[in-house]
Amino acid sequence: MNFLRGVMGGPSAGPQPSGADTIQKLCDRVASSTLLDDRRDAVRALKSLSKKYRLEVGIQAMEHLIHVLQTDRSDSEIIGYALDTLYNVISNDLEEEEQDDSEEENSAKQVDDLGSQFTEIFIKQQENVTLLLTLVEEFDFHVRWPGVKLLTSLLKQQGPQVQQIILVSPMGVSRLMDLLADSREVIRNDGVLLLQQLTKSNAAIQKIVAFENAFERLLDIITEEGNSDGGIVVEDCLLLLQNLLKNNNSNQNFFKEGSYIQRMKPWFEVGDDNCGWSAQKVTNLHLMLQLVRVLVSPTNPPGATSSCQKAMFHCGLLQQLCTILMATGVPADILTETINTVSEVIRGCQTNQDYFASVNAPSNPPRPAIVVLLMSMVNERQPFVLRCAVLYCFQCFLYKNQKGQGEIVSTLLPSTIDATGNSVSAGQLLCGGLFSTDSLSNWCAAVALAHALQENATLKEQLLRVQLATSIGNPPVSLLQQCTNILSQGSKVQTRVGLLMLLCTWLSNCSIAVTHFLHNPANVPFLTGQIAENLGEEEQLVQGLCALLLGISIYYNDNSLENYRKEKLKQLIEKRIGRENFIEKLGFISKHELYSRAAQKPQPSFSSPDHMMFDHEFTKLVKELEGVISKAIYKSSEEDKKEEEVKKTLEQHDNIVTHYKKVIREQDQELEELKQRINTLTSQNEQLQATVTQQVSQIQQHKDQYNLLKVQLGKDTQHHNSHGDTFQINGIQTEEVSKLKEELEEWKNKHELLQGQLKEKDSVIEKLNSSHLEMGTTEQSSQTNKFGGLEHNNELQKELEVLRSQIQLQSAEISKLQMENQKLQVMNATADPALGDSGTTAATSSELEARLEQEIKELKSEVKALSEEKEALKQHLDSSSSTVAILQDEKSKLQREVAESKKEQDDLLVLLADQDQKISALKIKLKDLGVPVEDEDDTESGDQGDEDEDGDEEEQD
């Protein structure tokens, strides 16, 4: 113990031993001492020295500490000391906290290397990690908490290696998941940090953690901590959720199917008082928005993204985000991230895009949210990141949204512009930004307008009608002309790049726009002059875009202008620029560094406004057109003529194919409608059959009951001489007559039900008859469906015959009841003399006779009514049989029409086969000429995608 006092700093005689010697003696004490108390004191001393003498303790004591973990499991105190010592040796967090700001980075690197080396020594034996997992299962706080911290430090130092060891350990991940359910918050919170390190970049572990109910537990913790108002624990849970969901399609699907998206809505319920946001709340809300974006990222599979977008709309999450978007007092970085989040939630989803178009800002008068956002985009005083976010939001709103594109372009057309000038439209804001003095506004407005025209030839033609008033007294000029005027004025590079991207998008795949562009005699000389000059690096990008615009004017030229036919423009390039030089300038675009950055992802993310040059969708256009323009420049006039002829022929064939596809779609729709009607009639038929079966069983039950009653009445009349028996017989007869009356009432009700069902059958037959007569002139597929409908009518006829036979059986049963009723009257008449012998029962017998006579009269009237109803039912059946005969005649007529339609179909198939042969021959000629031609498989897959989207879009060349 004196030795320990010296180690712990107590007074001792003689010279003090060095740190290394002390650590060596302590290690020997741990290894050789037989008393648990001595070993525990030695390990405690090593723990106190491990921070100051980290290297020495790690080198000399690690093996002994691991041995203690293996052998002294029964003593939680020594285990806790050993785990704390190993944590101090392996972890770099303690060293980093003690370092001063003035220390160099080399010391930090040495510390990292030291922790990594000790970690490598520890995990060299995989049993050590398995042992640590076993210790983490212990409930004792002094064992579990240091074990969690040590395992977290191991994962920080050698993440992939430790992950693999835990993955192959039996129930390794499941043991760690129990930490989230620990009632002690310290262990639970450190367990979240441990799972953060465990799930980094390991999809297999991420899936296991997710299926161990991690989403439910983490969302519960976030709710308990107060959602966005919570502390750093909420931040840690959100980081763990991001690890589990990012780039993991399986977990994203599991998160959506588990209805966890609905639980995210309360996160964004911010109050009206948005002042005084704490830094932690800003951080939490930022991570929550990023988590939403992970689920709807454009890099995810389209199907998964679409399903998450729909779920967010139906649960009200999108509406909540739009509320934050339009709220006041929201911090700028949260507002920016909210705009980006809304952008990806609505991107490519028509329902969400329509909702966003209906959102209004809380202003007086109310303005659409799109207009308010565009005002921020073209305002140069707004932050750069906010303007980029608004541009991204506008792009996502127009992505695959022809309806939204049309609404934006319509605000520019003369017929829709507000003459009063009281409100500002989206189109006016874009034009204002396009021609402002701020180059960034020019670029953003040009890109936004280009997205309004993306893959929409109709709007490209309509935009040619837009006229702008340049100044008082001067006639208005077209928007296309104004763009080229600004280009020729030598504005900033960013402005010219934006306008050139707009013009290239506008003219691509639109021959009318190309004609309007070439109609201005100054445009072609300007482009050739820009391309031919030898300018600096900054202007090379403009030269490449000018070459692209000129190439588009050649490729999509319909030769309607004599002076600017394809051949003449090629000759002009050959003389003024040179073909090789032209191709070289065209290649400047795709070789530019900013082009490569923009092509990576749809969101515009730029480090500074100067780097804002290319748009993601425009990079796709360049990639598509660069090769075909290069080939078009080298083609001769004869090849162009042949290509034009082939194109026209292909267009004709495409139109024919499109027409037949449309016919087939219509026939498929009619077929589906008829199938639905047949299913409805089948279900009705099954219900009627079930009703008839039930009624037959009830008739049998009533028949059995009647036979029993008849037997009982026969036995009772044999013992009518007894006075007591006489009263019992009278009582029985009264009860049985009442039962018979009730049964007859039930029969009456059942006949009424059958009559109603027959009327329904008659109405169904009449509807089928009218529908078959109306559809007599439809095409081939509908005719075959009618033939199937007639077959179904035959089945209905058979069912009617079955019903007729059942009604005949029921009428027979009614006649039997009438006969047995008469028998009852005879039995009552024979019972009267016997009853008259007894003087005490005379009054009772007379009353009984009067009552029986009255009830028998009522029964006779009811039987008469039932017989009348039976006659009415027979008349209905006769009318049904006549209807069936008419339907059989129509069936024969339709069979003849079906035969004729089959003949027409064979003729159509022959015609299509001839056309396919011609198309394949023409495609072979095109391939020989060097023209890229889509294969039939690509065309068929595109057509199938169109049918799946229920769209009516036609294929374009």
Summary of the structure (lengths in Angstrom):
residues: 957
radius of gyration: 44.8
end to end distance: 93.4
largest distance: 143.0
contacts: 2964
relative contact order: 0.03
helix: 78%
strand: 1%
